[in-house]
Amino acid sequence: MPVVRPADAVSFETHGSQFLSYVSPSRGSKALCAWQLTVPADLVGVAHRPTREEVLLVLDGELRVTLDGSHAALHRGDVVLVPAGSELRVDSGPQGASAWVTTTPGLEAITADGTRISPPWAA
């Protein structure tokens, strides 16, 4: 039975946030990627366009999501569906936040200057 415990998750950091990778092709998955995102207090994220759909489930704290120019404050239990190609920015509230993120393999993020990022937590 494939069980991944927190101690077995692989940690990555970028743009001030932590990404704990639990499920990805490099860890045996064929169709899914999943990680825990931890965003420190009052962080302003980097706008980007994911090339695959993503689902973010807020675990705790407050995430301030901007999706194609629309803003929403998300709290524990709230979910946002991020369509592929949409512009996404994730900021945090004064206590920071964490979320569970799920997508499919092959995800890339394209920043405003055209930089393509292939996140290792989704590889």
Summary of the structure (lengths in Angstrom):
residues: 123
radius of gyration: 13.6
end to end distance: 21.2
largest distance: 42.7
contacts: 368
relative contact order: 0.27
helix: 7%
strand: 54%
